[in-house]
Protein backbone atom coordinates (compact mmCIF):
# COMPACT_ATOMS: atom_id res chain seq x y z
CA UNK A 1 0.00 0.00 0.00
CA UNK A 2 2.80 2.39 0.79
CA UNK A 3 4.39 1.66 -2.60
CA UNK A 4 1.15 2.66 -4.34
CA UNK A 5 0.96 5.78 -2.22
CA UNK A 6 4.59 6.70 -3.01
CA UNK A 7 3.99 6.13 -6.72
CA UNK A 8 0.85 8.21 -6.60
CA UNK A 9 2.66 11.06 -4.84
CA UNK A 10 5.49 10.90 -7.36
CA UNK A 11 3.11 11.04 -10.35
CA UNK A 12 1.21 13.87 -8.68
CA UNK A 13 4.47 15.80 -8.26
CA UNK A 14 5.50 15.23 -11.91
CA UNK A 15 2.10 16.33 -13.13
CA UNK A 16 2.34 19.57 -11.20
CA UNK A 17 5.83 20.21 -12.61
CA UNK A 18 4.60 19.74 -16.20
CA UNK A 19 1.42 21.77 -15.70
CA UNK A 20 3.11 25.20 -15.49
CA UNK A 21 5.11 24.39 -18.63
CA UNK A 22 1.90 23.55 -20.50
CA UNK A 23 0.30 26.74 -19.26
CA UNK A 24 3.31 28.73 -20.49
CA UNK A 25 3.11 27.08 -23.93
CA UNK A 26 -0.61 27.78 -24.13
CA UNK A 27 -0.02 31.41 -23.14
CA UNK A 28 2.62 31.75 -25.87
CA UNK A 29 0.26 30.28 -28.44
CA UNK A 30 -2.52 32.59 -27.31
CA UNK A 31 -0.18 35.57 -27.54
CA UNK A 32 0.91 34.59 -31.05
CA UNK A 33 -2.62 34.27 -32.36
CA UNK A 34 -3.53 37.56 -30.70
CA UNK A 35 -1.06 39.36 -33.00
CA UNK A 36 -2.08 37.49 -36.10
CA UNK A 37 -1.50 39.66 -39.20
CA UNK A 38 -4.75 38.51 -40.79
CA UNK A 39 -6.73 39.60 -37.77
CA UNK A 40 -4.86 42.91 -37.67
CA UNK A 41 -5.68 43.58 -41.32
CA UNK A 42 -9.35 42.71 -41.18
CA UNK A 43 -10.31 43.62 -37.62
CA UNK A 44 -13.65 42.10 -36.66
CA UNK A 45 -14.99 42.00 -40.22
CA UNK A 46 -16.24 38.75 -41.74
CA UNK A 47 -14.01 36.93 -44.21
CA UNK A 48 -16.36 35.93 -47.04
CA UNK A 49 -14.12 34.97 -49.96
CA UNK A 50 -10.68 34.75 -51.52
CA UNK A 51 -10.52 38.32 -52.83
CA UNK A 52 -7.72 39.76 -54.96
CA UNK A 53 -4.70 37.80 -53.74
CA UNK A 54 -5.91 35.80 -50.77
CA UNK A 55 -5.22 38.53 -48.22
CA UNK A 56 -8.14 39.83 -46.18
CA UNK A 57 -8.31 43.29 -47.76
CA UNK A 58 -11.27 45.25 -49.03
CA UNK A 59 -11.06 46.82 -52.49
CA UNK A 60 -13.67 47.95 -54.99
CA UNK A 61 -12.64 46.97 -58.52
CA UNK A 62 -14.28 45.48 -61.58
CA UNK A 63 -11.70 42.71 -62.01
CA UNK A 64 -12.46 41.28 -58.54
CA UNK A 65 -16.13 42.01 -57.87
CA UNK A 66 -16.28 40.15 -54.55
CA UNK A 67 -13.86 41.40 -51.88
CA UNK A 68 -12.36 39.00 -49.36
CA UNK A 69 -13.93 40.73 -46.35
CA UNK A 70 -17.05 42.73 -45.70
CA UNK A 71 -16.79 46.52 -45.74
CA UNK A 72 -18.07 47.09 -42.20
CA UNK A 73 -17.98 45.24 -38.91
CA UNK A 74 -21.11 43.65 -37.48
CA UNK A 75 -23.30 45.96 -35.36
CA UNK A 76 -26.39 45.19 -33.24
CA UNK A 77 -28.54 47.07 -35.76
CA UNK A 78 -27.23 44.87 -38.54
CA UNK A 79 -27.89 41.72 -36.51
CA UNK A 80 -31.54 42.71 -36.22
CA UNK A 81 -31.80 43.23 -39.98
CA UNK A 82 -30.06 39.88 -40.60
CA UNK A 83 -32.69 38.18 -38.45
CA UNK A 84 -35.37 39.77 -40.65
CA UNK A 85 -33.41 38.65 -43.73
CA UNK A 86 -33.77 35.00 -42.69
CA UNK A 87 -37.52 35.33 -43.21
CA UNK A 88 -39.39 36.68 -46.24
CA UNK A 89 -37.20 38.99 -48.33
CA UNK A 90 -40.24 40.90 -49.54
CA UNK A 91 -40.79 42.03 -45.96
CA UNK A 92 -37.46 43.90 -45.96
CA UNK A 93 -37.75 47.64 -46.49
CA UNK A 94 -35.59 49.65 -48.87
CA UNK A 95 -33.57 50.96 -45.92
CA UNK A 96 -32.92 47.40 -44.73
CA UNK A 97 -31.72 46.40 -48.20
CA UNK A 98 -29.41 49.42 -48.33
CA UNK A 99 -28.07 48.64 -44.86
CA UNK A 100 -27.31 45.05 -45.85
CA UNK A 101 -25.64 46.18 -49.08
CA UNK A 102 -23.57 48.92 -47.41
CA UNK A 103 -22.45 46.43 -44.77
CA UNK A 104 -20.87 44.28 -47.47
CA UNK A 105 -19.81 46.89 -50.05
CA UNK A 106 -18.58 50.48 -49.91
CA UNK A 107 -19.81 51.55 -53.34
CA UNK A 108 -22.02 50.29 -56.13
CA UNK A 109 -20.59 49.54 -59.57
CA UNK A 110 -21.92 52.85 -60.90
CA UNK A 111 -20.29 54.76 -58.04
CA UNK A 112 -16.80 53.33 -58.30
CA UNK A 113 -16.73 53.38 -62.11
CA UNK A 114 -17.93 56.98 -62.28
CA UNK A 115 -15.42 59.42 -63.74
CA UNK A 116 -14.14 61.86 -61.16
CA UNK A 117 -12.65 65.27 -62.03
CA UNK A 118 -9.31 64.30 -60.47
CA UNK A 119 -7.77 63.77 -63.91
CA UNK A 120 -8.00 67.52 -64.56
CA UNK A 121 -5.78 68.26 -61.59
CA UNK A 122 -3.25 65.64 -62.70
CA UNK A 123 -3.13 67.01 -66.26
CA UNK A 124 -2.84 70.59 -64.96
CA UNK A 125 0.03 69.77 -62.61
CA UNK A 126 1.77 67.81 -65.37
CA UNK A 127 1.50 70.69 -67.86
CA UNK A 128 2.71 73.23 -65.30
CA UNK A 129 5.66 70.98 -64.45
CA UNK A 130 6.54 70.62 -68.14
CA UNK A 131 6.34 74.40 -68.62
CA UNK A 132 8.58 75.09 -65.62
CA UNK A 133 11.06 72.46 -66.82
CA UNK A 134 11.10 74.00 -70.30
CA UNK A 135 11.74 77.48 -68.86
CA UNK A 136 14.59 76.17 -66.70
CA UNK A 137 16.22 74.37 -69.64
CA UNK A 138 15.89 77.48 -71.85
CA UNK A 139 17.43 79.64 -69.15
CA UNK A 140 20.33 77.16 -68.92
CA UNK A 141 20.74 77.26 -72.69
CA UNK A 142 20.88 81.05 -72.91
CA UNK A 143 22.56 81.94 -69.59
CA UNK A 144 24.84 79.10 -68.52
CA UNK A 145 26.14 77.42 -71.64
CA UNK A 146 28.99 78.88 -73.67
CA UNK A 147 28.53 79.36 -77.40
CA UNK A 148 29.24 76.27 -79.48
CA UNK A 149 32.86 75.87 -80.63
CA UNK A 150 34.00 76.54 -84.20
CA UNK A 151 34.39 72.84 -84.89
CA UNK A 152 30.61 72.46 -84.91
CA UNK A 153 30.30 74.48 -88.11
CA UNK A 154 29.24 72.44 -91.15
CA UNK A 155 32.36 73.08 -93.25
CA UNK A 156 34.61 72.10 -90.33
CA UNK A 157 32.67 68.88 -89.76
CA UNK A 158 32.96 67.96 -93.44
CA UNK A 159 36.70 68.56 -93.40
CA UNK A 160 37.01 66.39 -90.26
CA UNK A 161 35.15 63.58 -92.00
CA UNK A 162 37.38 63.93 -95.09
CA UNK A 163 40.48 63.76 -92.87
CA UNK A 164 39.19 60.64 -91.02
CA UNK A 165 38.67 58.88 -94.36
CA UNK A 166 42.09 59.93 -95.69
CA UNK A 167 43.89 58.67 -92.58
CA UNK A 168 41.81 55.46 -92.66
CA UNK A 169 40.96 55.68 -88.96
CA UNK A 170 39.29 52.49 -87.66
CA UNK A 171 39.28 50.69 -91.02
CA UNK A 172 37.46 47.56 -89.79
CA UNK A 173 34.19 48.90 -88.37
CA UNK A 174 34.52 52.70 -88.43
CA UNK A 175 33.63 55.34 -90.99
CA UNK A 176 36.70 54.55 -93.08
CA UNK A 177 35.46 51.02 -93.71
CA UNK A 178 32.54 52.43 -95.72
CA UNK A 179 34.81 54.34 -98.21
CA UNK A 180 37.83 52.07 -98.66
C-alpha positions in Angstrom: 0.0 0.0 0.0 2.8 2.4 0.8 4.4 1.7 -2.6 1.2 2.7 -4.3 1.0 5.8 -2.2 4.6 6.7 -3.0 4.0 6.1 -6.7 0.8 8.2 -6.6 2.7 11.1 -4.8 5.5 10.9 -7.4 3.1 11.0 -10.3 1.2 13.9 -8.7 4.5 15.8 -8.3 5.5 15.2 -11.9 2.1 16.3 -13.1 2.3 19.6 -11.2 5.8 20.2 -12.6 4.6 19.7 -16.2 1.4 21.8 -15.7 3.1 25.2 -15.5 5.1 24.4 -18.6 1.9 23.6 -20.5 0.3 26.7 -19.3 3.3 28.7 -20.5 3.1 27.1 -23.9 -0.6 27.8 -24.1 0.0 31.4 -23.1 2.6 31.8 -25.9 0.3 30.3 -28.4 -2.5 32.6 -27.3 -0.2 35.6 -27.5 0.9 34.6 -31.0 -2.6 34.3 -32.4 -3.5 37.6 -30.7 -1.1 39.4 -33.0 -2.1 37.5 -36.1 -1.5 39.7 -39.2 -4.7 38.5 -40.8 -6.7 39.6 -37.8 -4.9 42.9 -37.7 -5.7 43.6 -41.3 -9.4 42.7 -41.2 -10.3 43.6 -37.6 -13.6 42.1 -36.7 -15.0 42.0 -40.2 -16.2 38.8 -41.7 -14.0 36.9 -44.2 -16.4 35.9 -47.0 -14.1 35.0 -50.0 -10.7 34.8 -51.5 -10.5 38.3 -52.8 -7.7 39.8 -55.0 -4.7 37.8 -53.7 -5.9 35.8 -50.8 -5.2 38.5 -48.2 -8.1 39.8 -46.2 -8.3 43.3 -47.8 -11.3 45.3 -49.0 -11.1 46.8 -52.5 -13.7 48.0 -55.0 -12.6 47.0 -58.5 -14.3 45.5 -61.6 -11.7 42.7 -62.0 -12.5 41.3 -58.5 -16.1 42.0 -57.9 -16.3 40.2 -54.6 -13.9 41.4 -51.9 -12.4 39.0 -49.4 -13.9 40.7 -46.4 -17.0 42.7 -45.7 -16.8 46.5 -45.7 -18.1 47.1 -42.2 -18.0 45.2 -38.9 -21.1 43.7 -37.5 -23.3 46.0 -35.4 -26.4 45.2 -33.2 -28.5 47.1 -35.8 -27.2 44.9 -38.5 -27.9 41.7 -36.5 -31.5 42.7 -36.2 -31.8 43.2 -40.0 -30.1 39.9 -40.6 -32.7 38.2 -38.5 -35.4 39.8 -40.7 -33.4 38.6 -43.7 -33.8 35.0 -42.7 -37.5 35.3 -43.2 -39.4 36.7 -46.2 -37.2 39.0 -48.3 -40.2 40.9 -49.5 -40.8 42.0 -46.0 -37.5 43.9 -46.0 -37.7 47.6 -46.5 -35.6 49.6 -48.9 -33.6 51.0 -45.9 -32.9 47.4 -44.7 -31.7 46.4 -48.2 -29.4 49.4 -48.3 -28.1 48.6 -44.9 -27.3 45.0 -45.9 -25.6 46.2 -49.1 -23.6 48.9 -47.4 -22.5 46.4 -44.8 -20.9 44.3 -47.5 -19.8 46.9 -50.0 -18.6 50.5 -49.9 -19.8 51.6 -53.3 -22.0 50.3 -56.1 -20.6 49.5 -59.6 -21.9 52.8 -60.9 -20.3 54.8 -58.0 -16.8 53.3 -58.3 -16.7 53.4 -62.1 -17.9 57.0 -62.3 -15.4 59.4 -63.7 -14.1 61.9 -61.2 -12.6 65.3 -62.0 -9.3 64.3 -60.5 -7.8 63.8 -63.9 -8.0 67.5 -64.6 -5.8 68.3 -61.6 -3.2 65.6 -62.7 -3.1 67.0 -66.3 -2.8 70.6 -65.0 0.0 69.8 -62.6 1.8 67.8 -65.4 1.5 70.7 -67.9 2.7 73.2 -65.3 5.7 71.0 -64.4 6.5 70.6 -68.1 6.3 74.4 -68.6 8.6 75.1 -65.6 11.1 72.5 -66.8 11.1 74.0 -70.3 11.7 77.5 -68.9 14.6 76.2 -66.7 16.2 74.4 -69.6 15.9 77.5 -71.9 17.4 79.6 -69.1 20.3 77.2 -68.9 20.7 77.3 -72.7 20.9 81.1 -72.9 22.6 81.9 -69.6 24.8 79.1 -68.5 26.1 77.4 -71.6 29.0 78.9 -73.7 28.5 79.4 -77.4 29.2 76.3 -79.5 32.9 75.9 -80.6 34.0 76.5 -84.2 34.4 72.8 -84.9 30.6 72.5 -84.9 30.3 74.5 -88.1 29.2 72.4 -91.2 32.4 73.1 -93.3 34.6 72.1 -90.3 32.7 68.9 -89.8 33.0 68.0 -93.4 36.7 68.6 -93.4 37.0 66.4 -90.3 35.2 63.6 -92.0 37.4 63.9 -95.1 40.5 63.8 -92.9 39.2 60.6 -91.0 38.7 58.9 -94.4 42.1 59.9 -95.7 43.9 58.7 -92.6 41.8 55.5 -92.7 41.0 55.7 -89.0 39.3 52.5 -87.7 39.3 50.7 -91.0 37.5 47.6 -89.8 34.2 48.9 -88.4 34.5 52.7 -88.4 33.6 55.3 -91.0 36.7 54.6 -93.1 35.5 51.0 -93.7 32.5 52.4 -95.7 34.8 54.3 -98.2 37.8 52.1 -98.7 
